[in-house]
Amino acid sequence: MYRAAPRIHRLLSRLVAIEAHEVRATLLGFAWFCCLLSGYYLLRPLRDALGLVGGAQELRWLFTATFVAMLLLVPAFGWLVARFPPRRFVPYAYRFFALTLLAFSALLALHLDSVWLARSFFVWVSVFNLFIVSIFWSVLNDCFSNEQGRRLFGFIAAGGTLGTVIGPLLAAAAVSVFGPMVLALLAALLLELALRCFRGIYPHSAPGASSPVRPVGGQVWAGLTLIAGSPYLLGICAYLLLHTAASTFLYFEQARIVADALDGTAARTRFFAVVDFCVSCLTLGLQLLVTGRLMRRFGLVLCLAMLPVVTVAAFGALALAPTLAVLACAQVARRALDYGIARPAREVLFTVVSRQEKYQAKNAIETLVYRGGDALSGWLSSALGALGVGVGGIALLAIPMAAGWGALCVWLGRRQEQLRGRSVSGVTAVAANLGEKS
């Protein structure tokens, strides 16, 4: 039986309620998420800056193009999941994205000023981020039990937050020396490191369960069928759509304010990088010191419902003072709460569903539904703008929306408690399984 060095366990125990046999799997999850988000946050400032090359008014088209790309990729991912076990389809998916990033690296080196390349890069990085993160959380929900998720997901999410600190710093240093084209290359290398962590955390087999070495099964569009047949999954979809609508409205307002206040890709990239860095620092503090304790003491309802309240406050602040400083404060507060508390709580919702739902339904929700919400919200934001409804009007609309969003959080939290006792197929305690050595 593998046991972590007592010193490491004692150190981690000061931050999170963790058993000795869970240390290895937890640290691998931490490192895996760190690599993923380091790679994405290398690319995010450049993506956001290139997204404004054609003007802020084009963002709704970019969001729609991202949704179309998801429509093409979700059935391809469903085919992989149905025919291969995670030990095989995860490397296939990650290396596919790594190859596309290498291609973009070469194209950026040759045609950095191309508007169509900028648009394609914006769309593909948006697709890339959702898929790699969705796969990560699907594997963790397959590997960790509900009880472990409540204790450990906040800490594991902190690995991703550390990546969001490392990524912008690495991006700033790399761009200064080598130029923007190197960012995609570094992101591809980080994907390969992430795969090394995956191979350590996901078992070839588990005591008493053969499911890890078998395909998840199902049909190409099984994810959507599973969602349609489950009120619980439909509730999660509704939560995500409300989240996406609020995020998209804020993103469009951010684009307008930044485009008016700052000139040039370099200045805009620096602003986005500073905001990302501040979000990461605050999120890291929440995940290490607050999230796990909050979930264990107060449950999921409070953790999920905090986001609607802060969202209304962010809209209200921008309605009163639509400046760069207020925008930065609103985005930092809302995104830190989202990533630090609401996102780990949302992932715990999936620990009580079936294995097929964890991979196929979850991926469809977090890619197709998410980007569909982005596209719809983008066009709705443009329509409201055309009607003369500014951020003040949207702030008023956000109040009843937040009330419904909060009620949904209560229902999801209570329903999750009801499902906790249900037997879930697959591996439910990989931390203990990985602790056993032959």
Salt bridges, closest charged atoms under 4 A:
GLU22 OE2 - ARG151 NH2 2.70
ASP48 OD2 - ARG44 NE 3.87
ASP48 OD1 - ARG47 NH2 2.66
GLU58 OE2 - ARG119 NH2 2.77
ASP142 OD2 - ARG355 NE 3.02
GLU147 OE2 - ARG151 NE 2.46
GLU192 OE2 - ARG95 NH2 2.70
GLU192 OE2 - ARG196 NH2 3.45
GLU253 OE2 - ARG256 NH2 2.57
ASP260 OD2 - ARG256 NH1 3.50
ASP276 OD1 - ARG44 NE 3.34
ASP276 OD1 - ARG335 NH2 2.71
ASP338 OD2 - HIS243 NE2 2.69
GLU347 OE2 - ARG343 NE 2.60
GLU347 OE1 - LYS362 NZ 2.93
GLU366 OE1 - ARG343 NH2 3.89
GLU366 OE1 - LYS362 NZ 2.91
ASP374 OD2 - ARG371 NH1 2.13
GLU417 OE2 - ARG150 NH2 2.76
GLU417 OE1 - ARG420 NH1 3.18
